[in-house]
Amino acid sequence: MAEPSRADALRRHREAFEYAREHNLTLRDAEKAIAAERSRLARERLAAVQRCGRCAAAPPAALGADQPARPIPENAPWMMRD
């Protein structure tokens, strides 16, 4: 992946600076808030794609949720002894 150009870095800095001034934050806090907002938006987009069925990846399921619990059989091969 290509390294971001100086213009891209300055553009991100200006965006963070303007956000900081609008919300009365420090520059570092503004960068954190922008990153959190972008992350939240990305998660929402992913959830929307998973809901509509266009995604190859299924939403994560709880471990063992797809199989009902069964009792262990008395004569299971792995329980046999010589």
N, C-alpha and C positions, 0 to 999 in steps of 0.2 A: 504494500500500500504506500502511496506517495506521501511524503512529508508535507504537512500543511504549509502553505506559503505565508509570507509575512503579511500579505493583505488579509488572508483568512484569520490570522492571529489578531490583527488589529480590529477586524470586524467583530470578532467574538469579544474582545476587550471593550469595544464601544458599546456593544449590546449589554454587557454586564454593568458597565459604568452607568448607562442610562437607566437600567433596571434598579440599580442601587440608589440613584437619585430619586426615582419615582416612589420607591418603597422605603426610603430612609434607612438603608442598610449599608454595611461596609461592603467593599468590593468583594472580599472573600465570601461573605454571607450571600451576596447576590449571585456569585458563581455557583455556590452550593444550591441555592434555590432554583436557579435555571436548570442545573443538572437534575435535580429532583423532579422538576416539572416535565422535562424531556423524558425522563425515565417513566413517569406516570403515564404520559401520553403514549409511549411505545408499548407499555403493558396493556393499555386500553385498546390500541390497534391490534395487538396480538390476540387479545380476548375476542375482539369482534371478528377477526379472521377465523379463529377456532370455532366460534358459534355458527358461522355461516357455512362451514364445511369445506372451505377452500384450502385448509392447511393439511399437510401430510402428517403432522405430528398431532397426536391425540392429547387432549388436556390431561394433566397428571391425575392419576387416581390413587386412592389410598392403597397401601400394600395389602394384598390379600382380598381386596374388595371384589375382584372378579370371580373368585372361587369361594363357594360356601364351605364352612368348616365341616369336615367329615371325621367320624370316629376312626381310630387306628384299628385295622383288622388284626385279629389274633394270629392269623397265619401269614403275615406279611413276610416276603422272602428275606428282607433285611433283618428280621427278628429271629430267623432260624439259627439253630446251633447244631454243631456236629455231635 
